[in-house]
Amino acid sequence: MVTRMTNAAYVLPEAMKGAGSLLKAVDQGGLSQGLQEIVGLRASQINGCSACVHAHVINMRKAGESEERIAAVVAWREAPFFSDAERAALK
């Protein structure tokens, strides 16, 4: 397989530092790690980042998240597995 582009970390190292700073700020924002992963998974699905989707799924499994909930993130509006707070974060 031929890659479509060079890894952004090598092309724009300063941008990757910025992304790291954003993630650090999110960690300090008071959201549970579980909710951060749910929102991160959904954002990654919307953005089409397969590496990010994979990373969030792995993190959610390690945290003990059910396969039902992981699989349902893509259709969270119709799924019965999410709390009001999680639904609010996913909007």
Buried (B, 14 or more C-beta within 10 A) or exposed (E): EEEEEEEEEEEEEEEBEEEEEEEEEEEEEEBEEBBBBBBBBBBBBEEEBEEBBEBBBEBBEEEEBEEEBBEBBEEBEEBEEBEEEBEEBBE
